[in-house]
Amino acid sequence: MLFYPFPIISMLQVTFLSCFGIMVNAIKGLLISCDIPMAQFIINLDNSLPPSQKFIIHNLDSTHLFVQPHVSEMIRSAIAEFRDQISYEKPA
């Protein structure tokens, strides 16, 4: 296998707090930190799903996404599949 050109994404399980007036909402999820192209890949993956299966809770900025906690393996496998599609292997 050749060099993988994208940095590995890091995922951290966190709780997202949002305040609206005096109510505080807490949502458990994964914080994904990655470069801009990888974030766009994940956003496009989310956009390709039907509304009931969307997993991005909040797009924090261009390199950080807050997603549902159960999608880490799906994201990793989609990245691995994409990496395999774009990797070149020299013919024997």
Residue pairs with C-beta under 8 A, 6 or more apart in sequence:
1 87
1 89
2 87
2 88
2 89
4 83
4 87
6 34
6 35
6 37
6 38
6 79
6 83
7 34
7 35
7 38
9 32
9 33
9 34
9 38
9 42
9 75
9 79
10 32
10 33
10 34
11 30
11 31
11 32
11 33
11 72
11 75
12 30
12 31
12 33
13 28
13 29
13 30
13 31
13 69
14 28
14 29
14 30
14 31
14 66
15 26
15 27
15 28
15 29
16 26
16 27
16 28
16 29
16 57
16 58
16 66
17 24
17 25
17 26
18 24
18 25
18 27
19 25
27 57
27 66
28 69
29 57
29 66
29 67
29 68
29 69
30 66
30 67
30 68
30 69
30 71
30 72
31 60
31 64
31 65
31 66
32 39
32 42
32 64
32 65
32 66
32 67
32 75
33 63
33 64
34 42
34 63
34 65
35 63
36 62
36 63
38 79
39 62
39 63
39 64
39 65
41 78
41 79
41 82
42 56
42 65
42 67
42 75
43 56
43 59
43 65
45 75
45 78
46 54
46 55
46 56
46 67
49 55
55 67
55 68
55 70
55 71
55 74
56 65
56 66
56 67
57 66
57 67
57 68
58 65
58 66
59 65
59 66
60 66
67 75
